[in-house]
Amino acid sequence: MNVFPGTTIAASQRPILDMQVCDFGWANAFAFADEIASLPIGQTVISFLNAHNANLMMQDPEYRAVLNRQIVLPDGYGMDLASMLFHGKAFPANLNGTDFVPALMTYMTTPSRVAMVGARSDVLKRAAENFQKHAPWHQFIPVSDGFFDPEQSDNVMAMVRAVRPDILLIAMGSPKQEKWIDRHVGPGHARLVLSVGALFDFMAEEVPRASLTMRRLRLEWLHRLVVEPRRLWRRYILGNPLFIYYVLRHKLKGREGSSNIDGQRAGSRSF
């Protein structure tokens, strides 16, 4: 076990396809994020790795390099399958952003300012309103939709800086959101930054969540495929077998070593 620099939280990491992924349980993941958000200086970026993102990472060296500079949490059954094959055990928790971020907001009792960037303008507004109902002791601030011209990125971040958030949520889809954070989010923007994918769509009830039973069975991907087949068929019908291929190829090559963080300051930035 290792302690992440600047915190009192101990955790290890497991390499999945040569990417270090934290093996937090729910309690430690919440405590870690809460502690990071309350620090007087520094910045930590949290991203999530699922089978789809892993496929992108295997094909995009820039995306892999960006994730290596962030704290990566496991998302979905694919990560458990890979972990069981490489390390003989599943991850302690499925820390997918759609469940993790709303639960984190209720875990954090100190009132915080949460800036939000991403999705369509109407979806962003409804997501902020529903977040406010979900955790009314925080202030949720919709700053910008996710469809601005890339040349306006610095202006968007100037607006973020102006509202002085403790936490920043970016919802642009992977790998765009992780790369955008890496390029444009820096010291002074927020203590804790999370890339949250389709979370605003779910919070705005633009896209329905799977039933609790399907989520417990790790079949939410199937629900999403049924709801949005034209958009997601490639991700799941083609992507899931591709992920299994990458994992098996990695295993046959004898890859994946011990689990540790080697004192890296992954995800951390200083003011």
C-alpha positions in Angstrom: 0.0 0.0 0.0 1.1 3.5 -0.8 -0.1 7.0 0.3 -0.9 9.4 -2.5 1.2 12.6 -2.1 -0.6 15.3 -0.3 -3.2 13.0 1.2 -3.5 10.5 4.1 -5.2 7.9 1.8 -3.4 4.7 1.2 -4.1 2.7 -2.0 -2.3 0.6 -4.6 -2.7 0.5 -8.4 -3.1 -2.4 -10.8 -1.7 -2.2 -14.3 -4.4 -2.9 -16.9 -3.0 -2.9 -20.4 0.0 -1.0 -19.1 -2.2 1.7 -17.5 -2.1 2.1 -13.7 -5.6 1.9 -12.3 -6.4 2.6 -8.7 -8.0 -0.2 -6.7 -9.9 1.9 -4.2 -13.0 0.6 -2.5 -15.9 3.0 -2.4 -15.0 4.4 1.1 -11.4 5.2 0.2 -12.3 6.6 -3.2 -14.8 9.0 -1.5 -12.3 9.9 1.2 -9.5 10.5 -1.3 -11.6 12.8 -3.5 -13.0 14.7 -0.5 -9.5 15.2 0.9 -8.1 16.4 -2.5 -11.0 18.9 -2.9 -10.3 20.4 0.6 -6.5 20.9 0.1 -5.4 24.6 0.1 -3.1 24.1 -2.9 -2.6 21.7 -5.8 -4.9 20.1 -8.3 -5.8 16.5 -9.0 -7.5 15.2 -12.1 -9.6 12.0 -12.0 -10.6 10.0 -15.1 -12.3 6.7 -15.6 -11.2 3.7 -17.6 -13.7 1.3 -19.1 -13.5 -1.2 -22.0 -14.3 1.5 -24.6 -11.7 3.9 -23.2 -9.2 1.2 -23.0 -9.7 0.4 -26.7 -9.1 4.1 -27.5 -6.0 4.1 -25.3 -4.6 1.2 -27.2 -4.9 3.1 -30.5 -4.1 6.6 -29.4 -0.6 7.2 -27.7 -1.5 10.8 -26.9 -4.6 9.7 -25.0 -2.5 7.1 -23.1 0.0 9.7 -22.2 -2.7 12.0 -20.9 -4.2 9.3 -18.7 -0.8 8.6 -17.3 -0.9 12.1 -15.9 -4.2 11.6 -14.2 -5.7 9.4 -11.4 -7.6 6.6 -13.2 -10.5 4.7 -11.6 -12.0 1.4 -12.9 -15.3 1.6 -14.7 -17.3 -1.4 -15.6 -17.2 -5.2 -15.8 -14.5 -5.1 -18.5 -12.0 -3.8 -15.9 -12.9 -6.6 -13.5 -12.4 -9.2 -16.3 -9.0 -7.8 -17.1 -8.0 -7.6 -13.5 -9.1 -11.2 -12.8 -7.1 -12.4 -15.7 -4.0 -10.3 -14.9 -4.1 -10.2 -11.1 -6.4 -13.0 -10.0 -9.0 -10.7 -8.5 -11.6 -8.2 -9.4 -11.4 -4.5 -8.4 -12.9 -3.8 -5.0 -15.5 -1.5 -6.6 -16.9 -0.5 -9.9 -16.2 3.2 -9.6 -18.0 4.3 -12.8 -18.5 8.1 -13.0 -22.2 8.0 -13.4 -22.6 6.5 -9.9 -19.4 7.8 -8.3 -19.8 11.5 -8.9 -23.4 12.0 -7.6 -22.5 9.7 -4.6 -19.4 11.8 -4.0 -21.4 15.0 -3.9 -23.6 13.5 -1.1 -20.5 12.2 0.7 -18.8 15.6 0.8 -20.4 17.5 3.7 -18.4 20.7 3.4 -20.2 23.1 1.0 -18.4 23.4 -2.3 -18.7 25.3 -5.5 -18.9 22.9 -8.5 -18.4 24.3 -12.0 -19.8 22.3 -14.9 -18.7 22.3 -18.6 -20.1 20.1 -21.3 -23.2 18.7 -23.0 -25.9 20.8 -24.7 -26.9 24.0 -23.1 -30.4 22.8 -22.1 -29.0 19.5 -20.8 -26.3 21.3 -18.8 -28.9 23.6 -17.2 -31.2 20.7 -16.2 -28.2 18.7 -14.9 -27.1 21.6 -12.7 -30.7 22.0 -11.4 -31.0 18.2 -10.6 -27.5 18.2 -9.0 -28.7 21.1 -6.8 -31.7 19.1 -5.7 -29.5 16.1 -5.1 -27.0 17.9 -2.9 -28.4 21.3 -2.0 -25.6 22.3 0.3 -23.2 22.6 -2.7 -23.5 25.2 -5.4 -23.6 23.8 -9.0 -22.6 26.4 -11.6 -23.3 25.6 -15.4 -20.4 27.5 -17.1 -20.5 26.4 -20.7 -21.9 23.7 -23.0 -19.4 21.4 -24.6 -19.9 22.6 -28.2 -17.9 25.8 -28.2 -15.2 26.4 -30.8 -11.8 25.0 -29.6 -10.3 28.5 -30.1 -12.7 29.6 -27.3 -11.2 27.2 -24.8 -9.2 29.8 -22.9 -12.3 32.0 -22.7 -14.2 29.1 -21.2 -11.6 28.5 -18.6 -11.5 32.2 -17.8 -15.2 31.9 -17.0 -14.4 28.9 -14.8 -11.7 30.7 -13.0 -14.1 33.7 -12.4 -16.6 31.5 -10.5 -13.7 30.1 -8.3 -14.9 26.5 -8.1 -13.6 23.9 -5.7 -14.6 21.1 -8.1 -14.8 21.1 -11.9 -16.8 18.6 -13.9 -16.0 18.2 -17.6 -18.4 16.2 -19.8 -17.3 16.1 -23.5 -16.8 12.3 -24.0 -13.6 10.4 -24.3 -10.9 11.0 -25.3 -11.8 14.6 -26.0 -12.5 15.5 -22.4 -9.3 14.1 -21.0 -7.2 15.7 -23.7 -9.0 19.0 -23.2 -8.4 19.0 -19.5 -4.8 18.2 -20.0 -4.3 21.1 -22.4 -6.5 23.8 -20.9 -7.3 23.1 -17.2 -4.5 24.2 -14.9 -3.6 25.8 -11.6 -6.3 28.1 -10.2 -9.2 26.5 -12.0 -10.2 23.9 -9.3 -8.7 21.7 -6.7 -10.5 18.6 -8.0 -11.2 18.0 -11.7 -13.3 15.0 -13.0 -13.9 13.9 -16.6 -17.5 12.6 -16.4 -18.5 11.5 -19.9 -22.3 11.3 -20.3 -23.1 12.1 -16.7 -24.9 15.4 -17.5 -27.2 13.5 -19.9 -28.1 11.1 -17.1 -28.5 13.8 -14.4 -30.7 15.8 -16.8 -32.8 12.7 -17.4 -32.1 13.1 -21.1 -31.0 9.5 -21.2 -32.6 6.9 -18.9 -30.5 4.9 -16.6 -30.7 1.1 -16.6 -32.6 -0.5 -13.8 -30.8 -1.2 -10.5 -31.0 -4.9 -11.3 -29.3 -4.5 -14.6 -26.6 -2.3 -13.0 -26.0 -4.9 -10.4 -25.6 -7.6 -13.1 -23.1 -5.3 -14.9 -25.4 -5.1 -17.9 -25.9 -1.3 -18.1 -24.0 -1.4 -21.4 -26.7 -3.6 -22.9 -29.4 -1.2 -21.7 -27.5 1.7 -23.3 -27.1 -0.2 -26.5 -30.9 -0.8 -26.7 -31.7 2.8 -25.9 -29.1 4.3 -28.3 -28.3 1.6 -30.9 -27.3 3.9 -33.8 -24.8 5.8 -31.6 -23.4 3.0 -29.5 -23.5 -0.2 -31.7 -19.9 0.1 -32.7 -18.7 0.8 -29.1 -20.3 -2.4 -27.8 -20.9 -4.9 -30.7 -17.4 -4.3 -32.1 -15.7 -2.8 -29.1 -16.3 -5.5 -26.5 -14.6 -8.3 -28.6 -11.8 -5.9 -29.5 -11.2 -5.2 -25.8 -11.1 -9.0 -25.0 -8.6 -9.4 -27.9 -6.3 -6.7 -26.4 -6.5 -8.3 -23.0 -5.8 -11.8 -24.2 -3.0 -10.6 -26.4 -1.5 -8.8 -23.4 -1.8 -11.9 -21.3 -0.2 -14.2 -23.9 2.7 -11.9 -24.1 3.2 -12.2 -20.3 2.5 -8.5 -19.6 1.3 -6.8 -16.5 3.5 -6.6 -13.4 3.1 -5.8 -9.8 0.6 -3.3 -8.4 2.1 -0.1 -7.0 2.2 3.6 -7.6 6.0 3.9 -7.4 5.7 7.3 -5.7 4.3 8.9 -8.9 2.3 12.1 -8.6 -0.2 10.9 -11.2 -3.1 13.3 -11.5 -1.5 15.9 -9.3 -0.6 19.5 -10.3 0.8 22.3 -8.2 -0.2 25.9 -7.9 
